[in-house]
Amino acid sequence: MSQPEYVVVGMDDSPHALAALRRAGEEAREREARLDVVRVGREGEVVTDAARRALDDLVASVLSAAGSVAVRCLIAAGRPGEVLTRHAADAALLVIGAGYGQRPLDGSTVTAVLRSAPCPVLVCTAPDLPGRMSYTVRFLAPAPAPV
């Protein structure tokens, strides 16, 4: 069985997502893997060319200083946790940003990802800078269902 060749990162407009994108870029480079940047919109939302260009430009500006990595930008609709775990079906790593409030591992997206991620998950908080802590959560088997 061959090693997975891509890293997935969830993207929105939060500083936590930007931290996750920077970290995912580093992880993809270290693994010599492709980076799949997934932005999740609302169900039924029309994806315009302007939205695609905006995502491409954002990703290019955040990753420009970090060296080269193959990047694929995707825009999908649905529930973010479900969309991200589906895109990470064969990934080496799924990276997401979180950290609103005092409990950064709470929230519907984080909870959904941690429950059903098919690969290791890295949860980044902003600012995810050298010397700062990110939460790394790895499940080797599906997490138990809530009671």
Sequence and secondary structure as in RCSB ss.txt:
>XXXX:A:sequence
MSQPEYVVVGMDDSPHALAALRRAGEEAREREARLDVVRVGREGEVVTDAARRALDDLVASVLSAAGSVAVRCLI
AAGRPGEVLTRHAADAALLVIGAGYGQRPLDGSTVTAVLRSAPCPVLVCTAPDLPGRMSYTVRFLAPAPAPV
>XXXX:A:secstr
     EEEEEE SSHHHHHHHHHHHHHHHHHT EEEEEEEE TT    HHHHHHHHHHHHHHHGGG    EEEEE
EES HHHHHHHHTTT SEEEEE   TT TT SHHHHHHHHH SS EEEE SS  TTS  EEE  SS      
